[in-house]
Amino acid sequence: MDMNKKRVNKKALSPVIATALLIMLVLVLAVIIFFWLRSLISEQVEKKGADIKFSCDNVNFDIKKTINNKIVIANRGNVPVSYFEIRQTTAGTSTTAKVDNAGNGFIAGDSVSVLIPNPPIDPNKEFTLFPVLVGSVKGATANYKYYTCDQGIKVPAL
């Protein structure tokens, strides 16, 4: 009879452990699905009440290389640009740097001379400038986010 009691106790313990493991498995799967879905749904960044991607269409700027590793950027559009991301690809390696106007941005209609960050960018080779705009996150208050436009301007080598 003592053997039967032990057998019953062992059977009673197994469903409890199985239930706990199933609950933990479901929680882990729920967390994985949550983060996967969260990565698919990005925050919508707006500028003037519209998707910031549409503001990129209104960005218009001219670039002229000068001596001493400087470029003159003229903002011809009606959208202020926070800064420019400069990208250079050499031998399969891509290098990125930030070009800004001492934190003042590039106001619409303004022309500014800035220094090419050397290093990491070699000013004697071709590079591309991408405008970076600042917008507000939809549904958030006093929250801003930078957005790099997809269209850039290639600056040829000297």
Z-matrix of the N, CA and C atoms (Angstrom, degrees):
N
C 1 1.445
C 2 1.532 1 111.37
N 3 1.293 2 114.83 1 -33.99
C 4 1.454 3 119.70 2 177.88
C 5 1.536 4 111.09 3 -63.35
N 6 1.323 5 116.82 4 -32.40
C 7 1.460 6 121.48 5 178.16
C 8 1.525 7 111.37 6 -67.31
N 9 1.313 8 117.11 7 -38.36
C 10 1.462 9 120.59 8 -179.91
C 11 1.527 10 112.03 9 -65.23
N 12 1.321 11 116.69 10 -35.54
C 13 1.470 12 120.36 11 178.34
C 14 1.522 13 111.19 12 -64.43
N 15 1.317 14 116.37 13 -42.70
C 16 1.461 15 120.16 14 178.70
C 17 1.526 16 111.00 15 -63.07
N 18 1.308 17 115.36 16 -40.38
C 19 1.450 18 120.26 17 -179.63
C 20 1.534 19 110.79 18 -64.56
N 21 1.291 20 117.79 19 -39.91
C 22 1.458 21 122.41 20 179.28
C 23 1.527 22 109.72 21 -66.64
N 24 1.317 23 117.99 22 -42.87
C 25 1.464 24 121.26 23 -179.70
C 26 1.530 25 111.38 24 -63.49
N 27 1.308 26 117.36 25 -38.16
C 28 1.458 27 119.87 26 178.92
C 29 1.521 28 111.09 27 -67.41
N 30 1.323 29 117.88 28 -38.85
C 31 1.448 30 120.70 29 178.69
C 32 1.525 31 111.45 30 -68.17
N 33 1.299 32 118.31 31 -33.80
C 34 1.458 33 121.76 32 -179.48
C 35 1.525 34 110.89 33 -70.94
N 36 1.310 35 117.36 34 -29.89
C 37 1.464 36 121.10 35 -178.86
C 38 1.534 37 111.45 36 -75.79
N 39 1.293 38 118.79 37 -33.96
C 40 1.454 39 122.76 38 -176.50
C 41 1.534 40 113.60 39 -63.27
N 42 1.323 41 122.71 40 -45.75
C 43 1.464 42 121.25 41 177.55
C 44 1.533 43 113.38 42 -63.10
N 45 1.298 44 117.88 43 -32.09
C 46 1.469 45 120.92 44 178.67
C 47 1.529 46 109.93 45 -66.34
N 48 1.323 47 115.62 46 -45.38
C 49 1.464 48 119.37 47 178.56
C 50 1.524 49 110.49 48 -65.77
N 51 1.314 50 117.20 49 -42.03
C 52 1.462 51 120.60 50 179.30
C 53 1.527 52 111.22 51 -62.62
N 54 1.313 53 116.99 52 -41.52
C 55 1.464 54 120.88 53 178.44
C 56 1.528 55 110.74 54 -63.92
N 57 1.326 56 117.26 55 -43.62
C 58 1.467 57 121.41 56 179.16
C 59 1.528 58 110.45 57 -62.67
N 60 1.326 59 116.79 58 -42.38
C 61 1.464 60 120.05 59 178.55
C 62 1.527 61 111.68 60 -65.40
N 63 1.316 62 117.30 61 -40.40
C 64 1.466 63 120.20 62 177.99
C 65 1.525 64 111.38 63 -64.23
N 66 1.319 65 116.59 64 -42.08
C 67 1.472 66 120.03 65 178.03
C 68 1.528 67 110.42 66 -62.61
N 69 1.335 68 117.40 67 -43.33
C 70 1.466 69 120.38 68 178.80
C 71 1.526 70 110.48 69 -64.31
N 72 1.341 71 117.32 70 -39.55
C 73 1.457 72 120.94 71 178.70
C 74 1.528 73 111.35 72 -63.17
N 75 1.319 74 116.87 73 -42.78
C 76 1.464 75 121.17 74 178.76
C 77 1.527 76 110.54 75 -64.68
N 78 1.313 77 117.85 76 -40.80
C 79 1.471 78 120.81 77 178.70
C 80 1.529 79 111.17 78 -64.94
N 81 1.309 80 117.46 79 -42.49
C 82 1.465 81 120.46 80 179.15
C 83 1.529 82 109.96 81 -64.07
N 84 1.319 83 117.36 82 -44.18
C 85 1.465 84 120.23 83 177.46
C 86 1.527 85 111.72 84 -62.72
N 87 1.325 86 117.46 85 -38.95
C 88 1.461 87 120.84 86 178.95
C 89 1.529 88 110.76 87 -63.82
N 90 1.325 89 117.75 88 -40.77
C 91 1.469 90 121.41 89 178.75
C 92 1.528 91 110.13 90 -66.17
N 93 1.315 92 117.91 91 -42.32
C 94 1.467 93 121.62 92 178.98
C 95 1.526 94 110.38 93 -62.50
N 96 1.320 95 117.81 94 -45.54
C 97 1.467 96 121.68 95 179.03
C 98 1.522 97 111.03 96 -64.54
N 99 1.343 98 117.06 97 -39.55
C 100 1.465 99 121.18 98 178.81
C 101 1.525 100 111.02 99 -59.58
N 102 1.341 101 117.30 100 -49.25
C 103 1.465 102 119.76 101 -178.54
C 104 1.527 103 111.41 102 -69.33
N 105 1.315 104 118.46 103 -32.23
C 106 1.451 105 121.09 104 177.49
C 107 1.529 106 110.52 105 -66.11
N 108 1.338 107 116.33 106 -45.93
C 109 1.467 108 119.97 107 178.59
C 110 1.523 109 111.68 108 -66.47
N 111 1.320 110 115.97 109 -36.12
C 112 1.463 111 120.52 110 179.86
C 113 1.531 112 111.04 111 -63.90
N 114 1.331 113 116.65 112 -35.37
C 115 1.464 114 119.35 113 178.91
C 116 1.526 115 111.29 114 -71.98
N 117 1.327 116 117.81 115 -26.37
C 118 1.461 117 120.59 116 178.76
C 119 1.524 118 112.02 117 -76.24
N 120 1.312 119 116.32 118 -32.89
C 121 1.464 120 120.95 119 -178.15
C 122 1.520 121 107.83 120 -99.74
N 123 1.322 122 116.34 121 107.12
C 124 1.458 123 120.03 122 -178.41
C 125 1.529 124 110.10 123 -92.43
N 126 1.323 125 114.10 124 160.40
C 127 1.457 126 119.40 125 176.42
C 128 1.522 127 108.98 126 -69.34
N 129 1.304 128 115.46 127 140.82
C 130 1.462 129 118.66 128 178.35
C 131 1.520 130 108.81 129 -90.73
N 132 1.320 131 114.84 130 120.27
C 133 1.455 132 121.11 131 179.18
C 134 1.519 133 107.48 132 -97.90
N 135 1.347 134 115.32 133 130.98
C 136 1.460 135 120.86 134 -176.74
C 137 1.522 136 111.31 135 -118.36
N 138 1.323 137 115.08 136 154.04
C 139 1.460 138 122.61 137 170.57
C 140 1.514 139 106.19 138 -137.22
N 141 1.294 140 116.60 139 122.17
C 142 1.472 141 123.45 140 -177.75
C 143 1.530 142 112.03 141 57.09
N 144 1.327 143 116.68 142 38.31
C 145 1.455 144 121.80 143 175.19
C 146 1.514 145 115.84 144 81.41
N 147 1.321 146 118.61 145 -2.80
C 148 1.467 147 122.01 146 179.35
C 149 1.530 148 109.21 147 -119.57
N 150 1.318 149 115.84 148 162.43
C 151 1.455 150 120.70 149 177.86
C 152 1.530 151 109.03 150 -56.78
N 153 1.313 152 115.76 151 135.33
C 154 1.469 153 120.41 152 -174.55
C 155 1.528 154 112.22 153 -64.52
N 156 1.329 155 118.16 154 -21.08
C 157 1.470 156 120.81 155 177.79
C 158 1.526 157 111.19 156 -60.84
N 159 1.339 158 116.49 157 -32.39
C 160 1.464 159 120.04 158 178.97
C 161 1.529 160 111.10 159 -71.98
N 162 1.324 161 117.43 160 -28.21
C 163 1.466 162 120.51 161 176.72
C 164 1.521 163 111.17 162 -68.34
N 165 1.335 164 116.41 163 -28.27
C 166 1.467 165 119.91 164 178.36
C 167 1.527 166 111.15 165 -63.16
N 168 1.329 167 116.59 166 -29.76
C 169 1.468 168 119.85 167 178.54
C 170 1.528 169 111.64 168 -66.79
N 171 1.326 170 117.45 169 -24.92
C 172 1.466 171 121.88 170 -178.67
C 173 1.525 172 113.01 171 -92.22
N 174 1.331 173 116.74 172 -1.25
C 175 1.464 174 119.89 173 177.84
C 176 1.520 175 108.39 174 -79.31
N 177 1.308 176 115.71 175 129.43
C 178 1.456 177 121.43 176 -179.47
C 179 1.526 178 107.24 177 -143.55
N 180 1.314 179 116.47 178 119.31
C 181 1.460 180 118.64 179 -179.18
C 182 1.520 181 110.37 180 -143.39
N 183 1.326 182 114.92 181 151.96
C 184 1.456 183 122.84 182 176.78
C 185 1.521 184 108.52 183 -112.74
N 186 1.326 185 114.67 184 147.81
C 187 1.457 186 120.15 185 -179.88
C 188 1.520 187 109.07 186 -128.55
N 189 1.312 188 115.07 187 138.11
C 190 1.462 189 120.45 188 175.57
C 191 1.521 190 108.10 189 -136.69
N 192 1.329 191 115.60 190 126.69
C 193 1.467 192 119.70 191 176.96
C 194 1.517 193 109.40 192 -78.78
N 195 1.307 194 114.83 193 142.52
C 196 1.460 195 120.39 194 174.55
C 197 1.525 196 107.65 195 -124.54
N 198 1.300 197 116.17 196 -177.94
C 199 1.464 198 119.29 197 177.92
C 200 1.526 199 109.78 198 -77.87
N 201 1.301 200 116.85 199 170.51
C 202 1.468 201 124.56 200 178.17
C 203 1.529 202 112.70 201 64.37
N 204 1.339 203 117.04 202 36.41
C 205 1.473 204 122.43 203 175.93
C 206 1.519 205 113.13 204 57.94
N 207 1.303 206 117.42 205 37.43
C 208 1.460 207 121.13 206 178.06
C 209 1.520 208 110.25 207 -115.95
N 210 1.315 209 115.11 208 153.84
C 211 1.457 210 121.68 209 172.33
C 212 1.518 211 107.76 210 -131.25
N 213 1.316 212 114.89 211 147.34
C 214 1.464 213 120.91 212 175.75
C 215 1.525 214 106.50 213 -104.34
N 216 1.325 215 115.80 214 122.10
C 217 1.465 216 121.47 215 179.41
C 218 1.518 217 107.94 216 -110.55
N 219 1.320 218 115.39 217 121.17
C 220 1.464 219 121.05 218 178.12
C 221 1.529 220 107.78 219 -109.99
N 222 1.332 221 116.48 220 117.63
C 223 1.463 222 121.41 221 178.89
C 224 1.526 223 108.14 222 -84.23
N 225 1.335 224 117.06 223 101.93
C 226 1.463 225 122.91 224 -177.55
C 227 1.531 226 112.27 225 -90.70
N 228 1.323 227 117.46 226 -10.00
C 229 1.467 228 120.69 227 -178.10
C 230 1.515 229 112.24 228 -86.18
N 231 1.325 230 115.56 229 -172.16
C 232 1.464 231 120.38 230 179.33
C 233 1.523 232 111.74 231 -109.09
N 234 1.331 233 117.19 232 16.89
C 235 1.464 234 122.09 233 -179.74
C 236 1.524 235 108.76 234 -116.84
N 237 1.317 236 118.47 235 125.65
C 238 1.462 237 119.31 236 175.76
C 239 1.526 238 110.32 237 -70.32
N 240 1.326 239 116.70 238 139.59
C 241 1.459 240 123.03 239 179.78
C 242 1.524 241 107.58 240 -107.15
N 243 1.336 242 116.60 241 129.68
C 244 1.469 243 120.43 242 -179.19
C 245 1.525 244 111.45 243 -69.05
N 246 1.320 245 115.56 244 -50.56
C 247 1.457 246 121.42 245 175.74
C 248 1.528 247 107.98 246 -161.41
N 249 1.304 248 116.48 247 176.82
C 250 1.455 249 121.38 248 178.35
C 251 1.519 250 109.02 249 -117.45
N 252 1.318 251 114.75 250 140.63
C 253 1.459 252 120.59 251 173.33
C 254 1.520 253 106.31 252 -98.24
N 255 1.307 254 115.60 253 126.99
C 256 1.454 255 120.53 254 -178.23
C 257 1.528 256 107.75 255 -107.54
N 258 1.336 257 116.11 256 128.65
C 259 1.469 258 121.14 257 -178.53
C 260 1.524 259 109.10 258 -124.53
N 261 1.320 260 113.58 259 139.56
C 262 1.456 261 119.66 260 178.79
C 263 1.525 262 108.12 261 -137.47
N 264 1.328 263 115.53 262 132.23
C 265 1.462 264 120.78 263 179.61
C 266 1.511 265 108.81 264 -115.81
N 267 1.327 266 115.62 265 121.83
C 268 1.460 267 120.92 266 176.65
C 269 1.522 268 108.43 267 -136.87
N 270 1.303 269 115.59 268 128.10
C 271 1.465 270 122.86 269 176.85
C 272 1.529 271 111.66 270 54.40
N 273 1.331 272 116.64 271 41.07
C 274 1.457 273 120.97 272 177.18
C 275 1.518 274 114.67 273 79.28
N 276 1.320 275 118.30 274 -1.17
C 277 1.454 276 122.28 275 179.19
C 278 1.520 277 109.19 276 -106.52
N 279 1.317 278 115.92 277 131.67
C 280 1.459 279 120.77 278 -179.73
C 281 1.525 280 109.63 279 -104.73
N 282 1.324 281 115.28 280 133.28
C 283 1.464 282 122.03 281 178.86
C 284 1.524 283 108.51 282 -118.27
N 285 1.329 284 116.48 283 137.53
C 286 1.457 285 121.51 284 -179.47
C 287 1.523 286 109.41 285 -125.97
N 288 1.329 287 115.82 286 140.90
C 289 1.463 288 121.42 287 176.23
C 290 1.530 289 108.38 288 -144.81
N 291 1.312 290 115.09 289 168.93
C 292 1.468 291 122.09 290 -178.35
C 293 1.522 292 109.27 291 -110.37
N 294 1.332 293 115.79 292 132.54
C 295 1.461 294 121.84 293 175.36
C 296 1.521 295 106.91 294 -117.50
N 297 1.321 296 116.37 295 116.13
C 298 1.465 297 118.10 296 178.94
C 299 1.520 298 110.81 297 -133.18
N 300 1.297 299 114.57 298 171.02
C 301 1.463 300 122.56 299 -176.79
C 302 1.525 301 108.75 300 -102.45
N 303 1.301 302 116.72 301 59.60
C 304 1.468 303 123.01 302 -179.35
C 305 1.529 304 111.37 303 53.07
N 306 1.335 305 116.65 304 37.17
C 307 1.462 306 121.09 305 178.50
C 308 1.513 307 114.69 306 80.67
N 309 1.328 308 118.75 307 1.10
C 310 1.466 309 121.70 308 -177.65
C 311 1.526 310 113.24 309 -90.42
N 312 1.306 311 117.64 310 -13.17
C 313 1.453 312 120.38 311 -177.78
C 314 1.522 313 111.20 312 76.76
N 315 1.318 314 114.73 313 -178.52
C 316 1.460 315 121.77 314 179.48
C 317 1.523 316 107.47 315 -118.46
N 318 1.309 317 115.99 316 100.24
C 319 1.461 318 122.79 317 -175.43
C 320 1.525 319 109.24 318 -71.99
N 321 1.326 320 116.09 319 147.08
C 322 1.466 321 120.91 320 179.32
C 323 1.524 322 110.05 321 -57.92
N 324 1.331 323 116.13 322 131.13
C 325 1.456 324 121.50 323 179.27
C 326 1.517 325 114.06 324 85.62
N 327 1.313 326 117.97 325 -0.03
C 328 1.464 327 121.52 326 -176.38
C 329 1.533 328 110.14 327 -99.01
N 330 1.312 329 116.46 328 153.56
C 331 1.460 330 122.95 329 177.50
C 332 1.525 331 107.98 330 -124.97
N 333 1.332 332 116.23 331 126.00
C 334 1.461 333 120.51 332 -173.94
C 335 1.523 334 110.06 333 -132.14
N 336 1.332 335 116.18 334 139.93
C 337 1.455 336 122.23 335 174.68
C 338 1.526 337 108.14 336 -98.58
N 339 1.344 338 116.52 337 124.52
C 340 1.467 339 120.99 338 -178.92
C 341 1.522 340 109.92 339 -129.83
N 342 1.308 341 114.95 340 157.98
C 343 1.455 342 122.62 341 -179.39
C 344 1.527 343 109.64 342 -87.81
N 345 1.328 344 116.13 343 136.10
C 346 1.462 345 121.00 344 174.60
C 347 1.529 346 107.33 345 -75.89
N 348 1.336 347 117.98 346 127.84
C 349 1.464 348 119.16 347 -179.55
C 350 1.533 349 111.03 348 -66.40
N 351 1.322 350 115.85 349 105.39
C 352 1.457 351 121.47 350 -176.35
C 353 1.515 352 109.58 351 -123.79
N 354 1.309 353 123.46 352 113.30
C 355 1.454 354 126.32 353 -10.09
C 356 1.518 355 111.25 354 -70.94
N 357 1.301 356 121.02 355 168.37
C 358 1.454 357 130.23 356 16.09
C 359 1.524 358 114.35 357 -92.91
N 360 1.332 359 119.00 358 -8.08
C 361 1.465 360 121.05 359 -175.53
C 362 1.519 361 109.79 360 -94.85
N 363 1.336 362 116.45 361 134.03
C 364 1.455 363 121.61 362 175.20
C 365 1.533 364 107.63 363 -90.47
N 366 1.317 365 118.66 364 109.35
C 367 1.471 366 121.13 365 -175.49
C 368 1.531 367 113.65 366 -67.50
N 369 1.334 368 117.88 367 -13.33
C 370 1.461 369 120.92 368 -179.41
C 371 1.525 370 112.57 369 -86.63
N 372 1.329 371 117.40 370 -1.87
C 373 1.460 372 121.71 371 178.64
C 374 1.521 373 109.49 372 -117.41
N 375 1.335 374 116.13 373 163.84
C 376 1.472 375 121.15 374 -178.92
C 377 1.536 376 110.51 375 -65.83
N 378 1.326 377 115.61 376 140.93
C 379 1.465 378 121.15 377 174.12
C 380 1.519 379 108.59 378 -143.90
N 381 1.329 380 116.12 379 168.50
C 382 1.465 381 121.45 380 -178.53
C 383 1.517 382 109.40 381 -123.68
N 384 1.336 383 116.02 382 137.16
C 385 1.464 384 122.15 383 177.12
C 386 1.521 385 109.42 384 -105.19
N 387 1.343 386 116.45 385 129.58
C 388 1.455 387 123.04 386 177.10
C 389 1.526 388 108.63 387 -117.72
N 390 1.337 389 118.18 388 126.47
C 391 1.462 390 119.74 389 177.97
C 392 1.526 391 111.33 390 -72.10
N 393 1.325 392 116.03 391 143.03
C 394 1.463 393 122.62 392 177.33
C 395 1.522 394 107.45 393 -118.23
N 396 1.331 395 115.51 394 121.30
C 397 1.455 396 121.69 395 -178.88
C 398 1.523 397 109.50 396 -104.94
N 399 1.310 398 115.71 397 157.65
C 400 1.462 399 120.12 398 175.35
C 401 1.525 400 107.28 399 -112.58
N 402 1.315 401 115.42 400 134.61
C 403 1.459 402 121.31 401 179.66
C 404 1.512 403 110.17 402 -137.85
N 405 1.310 404 115.80 403 176.16
C 406 1.460 405 120.31 404 178.65
C 407 1.522 406 108.94 405 -102.08
N 408 1.327 407 115.51 406 148.92
C 409 1.458 408 121.08 407 178.94
C 410 1.518 409 107.90 408 -82.18
N 411 1.329 410 116.07 409 128.40
C 412 1.467 411 121.05 410 -176.83
C 413 1.525 412 109.97 411 -61.41
N 414 1.315 413 115.02 412 130.97
C 415 1.456 414 120.98 413 177.50
C 416 1.515 415 114.66 414 85.25
N 417 1.321 416 118.38 415 -4.50
C 418 1.459 417 121.27 416 179.17
C 419 1.527 418 108.90 417 -109.74
N 420 1.303 419 115.94 418 149.09
C 421 1.462 420 120.09 419 178.46
C 422 1.527 421 108.95 420 -103.44
N 423 1.295 422 115.84 421 138.43
C 424 1.468 423 123.46 422 177.95
C 425 1.523 424 111.10 423 52.67
N 426 1.320 425 116.06 424 40.09
C 427 1.456 426 120.54 425 179.66
C 428 1.524 427 108.08 426 -125.69
N 429 1.308 428 117.53 427 129.11
C 430 1.455 429 119.91 428 -179.38
C 431 1.525 430 109.55 429 -126.98
N 432 1.320 431 114.05 430 159.69
C 433 1.455 432 120.24 431 -179.10
C 434 1.523 433 108.89 432 -147.42
N 435 1.318 434 115.89 433 143.39
C 436 1.462 435 120.99 434 178.30
C 437 1.519 436 109.48 435 -86.39
N 438 1.327 437 115.08 436 145.29
C 439 1.460 438 121.56 437 179.69
C 440 1.522 439 108.77 438 -134.03
N 441 1.334 440 116.49 439 123.76
C 442 1.463 441 121.73 440 178.23
C 443 1.520 442 108.88 441 -91.15
N 444 1.317 443 116.30 442 123.01
C 445 1.463 444 121.04 443 179.16
C 446 1.529 445 109.87 444 -68.31
N 447 1.335 446 114.79 445 150.33
C 448 1.465 447 120.47 446 -177.34
C 449 1.522 448 112.74 447 -77.24
N 450 1.319 449 116.52 448 -27.06
C 451 1.459 450 120.22 449 -176.77
C 452 1.517 451 110.44 450 -95.09
N 453 1.317 452 114.65 451 124.89
C 454 1.452 453 119.87 452 178.51
C 455 1.512 454 110.47 453 -121.15
N 456 1.312 455 115.64 454 174.66
C 457 1.462 456 121.15 455 177.53
C 458 1.522 457 108.19 456 -115.71
N 459 1.320 458 115.14 457 126.96
C 460 1.467 459 120.09 458 177.62
C 461 1.518 460 109.41 459 -78.70
N 462 1.325 461 114.46 460 133.95
C 463 1.455 462 120.87 461 176.62
C 464 1.521 463 106.52 462 -109.10
N 465 1.331 464 117.49 463 115.32
C 466 1.480 465 119.12 464 -175.13
C 467 1.521 466 111.67 465 -69.65
N 468 1.325 467 113.67 466 162.47
C 469 1.468 468 120.24 467 176.67
C 470 1.520 469 109.54 468 -68.60
N 471 1.307 470 116.18 469 153.86
C 472 1.475 471 121.32 470 178.32
C 473 1.503 472 111.47 471 -69.94
